[in-house]
Each structure stands twice: as C-alpha cells, then as structure tokens.
C-alpha cells in the first residue's frame, strides 16, 4: 500500500499553492500553473527533435491525408500509459524500476534499467543532432553548436530545487508552439484538412512505405522513458493519491497539446510535398533548406530554433529518466531538490549521458540511420514488458488499494498491450525486410 508521505514533505511550494485559501479566478490560475508538471513535460518532450523530423517527413511524403487524423487519435493511447505511471507512483511513492525489482526480481529490474539506459543514449544522440542543426541555422559552426547545446543542458541542474527546474522545463515545453506558428505561415488549406478528417485517405500512388510510416507515427507517440520520467517526476513534485485528479489534468493537457503540435509538424511537411528528393532519408538540414526555398527564410529559421528547443527539452527529460530510474534501483539520493554534492551519483548519470551523446555526434561517418533503427527496435523490445508490468501493478488491489484500475481500465490497458506487441512485431518485420 502507499506510504504516508505528504506533499509538503517533498515540495512545499506545490503544497502551498494547491492549499491556498485564495478564491476566484486567481486561485484557478494558480492551481493550473501549479498542477502543470511531469505529465505535460513528458508529453511535450515526446515531440523531440527526431519526432518532429519524422512528422515533417511524413507530411512531405504523404501530404495531410491520413496522418493528421491518425495523430490526433493517438492522444488516448499516450494518456492511458502516462496516467497509469502517474497513478502508480503517486499511490506507492516508489518509481517503476524499484517496484519492478521488488515485485518481479533482479532480472526484470536490471533488464529495464540496462535497456532503458542504452536506448536513452541513442535517443540523446538524435537530440544533439537536432539541436546542432538548429543552431547552425544561425551560422554557428557544428562543433561549437554541439558544445553550446551540451553546456546549456548541463546548466539546467545548477538551478535550485525541483519547483524551479520544473518551471523552466514547462516554459521550454510551451515554446513548442512555434511549430503551430510555422504551420500557419505555410498557409495550409483548411478545406483540405477538413477533407482529411472526413476521408482518412491516402491516394493509391502515394502508398509506397505507408505501413512503415504508420508504425513510425504510432511509435513516435510513445517511448519507454516516458513511464520512468512521469513516475519519478510525480514523486519528486510531491503528488500523492490525494492529488490524482490534478495529475490526470496535467497529463491530459499535455497529451492534447502534444498531438496538436505534432499535427502542426505534419502540416509544415505538407508544404514541402513533392519538393524534396529522397524524403525518406531527409535529415534536419535537408528539411530546413527546403523550407527556406519553399516557404521563406523566417519559417526555416523558426523551424531550426524549434528543433533546438525540442531537442533541449527531450535531452533534459531523457537524461533524467535514466538518472531517476538507476538511482531508484540502487537506492541512491535522486531528488531534483538535492544539490549536486547531495546526490553526486544521480547527477553524474545525468551529466555523463549528455557528455557521451554530445561527443558521439562528433565522430566521423556516424551511422545515423542505423542508430535510428536500433533505437526503434530497442524501444519496441522494452515497451511491451514495461506495459505488461504497468498494467499488472496498477490492477493489483494489494498494491494500489482503492486506486487500482477498474474493470474497463484493465480491459483498455490490456488492449494497449496487445496493440503495442503487434506494433513491435510489425516494426521488426518492416525494419528487417527493408534493410
């Protein structure tokens, strides 16, 4: 059952806001600002540099068609997974890796951590690629862009307390609205967007590789690190079972905004429809230069800055998911309320993973496409057992008490497991038949 932990024990600022005696619209605004946290940040970071590139490439290859309705429909999927992770940690006050170790043994505990750490490192490499591409739009040399990106992300941990760090991450996440601004600058046809929702159609001559892009689109909406980040962030923020409703609102808002911004990236890509050769292998620089030619200099610059922003936020959250989960497993100090000297191992993992990723992209002839494939395959391998354990633990009455998943929630959870196992199998098939 859950431990006796109050919000004030871990985050007095959050506690003081949600228990304020103020009334009227000011109170509602304060509560809205206070409740935004792990759920919103995890969802926004899901639109990472690699994800935005993938959505843009999808729009450039297929137009608006099927994919905008599809991406909007993925919000319930991401909400289900994030809500289970939030609820599990809020009730038990323990992170996923620690619970998996205690309930299912050392093998599964170390399996989750080792595969997560490896996949996170590969994903971080793609984030640094996106960030450096964004800074290079400003005329900054490649290696200097890489070092600037590293320095800024490392500096994040120098701020004091979880609350301050969370507020900074929220502001960075909100800046993703730039992709909606760029989408509006491409002057999309609202009639065409409406037609996409009415028909869900992709013309026959554009269906080459369609299944792969559908799989990639669904895969972009979920990631293993989200489960670890959301759960550990919930504990560090100070959310307990008393505040599950606030946690659900935070998560729901994040999931809705995430898919809207992803749809914006698809619209941006649609403005390049038929204008980029070998679009399936296009990288950040290819898309930015194509936007410059097709739409104008300012949209291209904003897109580059947006890529830096998405990579910056994702690098923070992905690194923290590794740090939190490994520290939880070994019982190390792991709170963002701790200073570096108070939790040296926790922050060493955070900084070390960032340094490795930043140095890796400086290697000549780095096989970026292979890294992308390996990351996706590992994500599929890790996600299925993660979800199985997540559904099992949130359905366990002994562990969750009155907060266990209800019958419909359990059915829906197992449906998600079946869907993602099928997605993993399809990913394997599409990956290795196209090598």
Secondary structure, DSSP 8 states (H G I E B T S, - for coil): ------HHHH-HHHHHHHT----SHHHHHHHHHHH-SHHHHHHHHHS-HHHHHHHHHHHHHH-SHHHHHHHHHTHHHHHHHHHHHHHHHHHH---HHHHHHHHH-HHHHHHHHHHHHHHHHHHHHHHHHHHHHHHHTTT--HHHHHHHHHHHHHHGGGSSHHHHHHHHHHHHHHGGGHHHHHHHHTT--HHHHHHHHHH----GGG-TTHHHHHHHHHHHH--HHHHHHHHHHHHHHT--GGGHHHHHHHHHHHHHHHHHHHHHHHHHHHTTTTTSTTGGG--HHHHHHHHHHHT-HHHHHHHHHHHHHHHHHHHHHHHHHHHHHHHHHHT----TTS-TTTSHHHHHHHHHHHHHHHHHTTSTT--HHHHHHHHHHHHHHHHHHHHHHHHHHHT-HHHHGGGS--HHHHHHHHHHHHHHHHHHHHHHHHHHH--
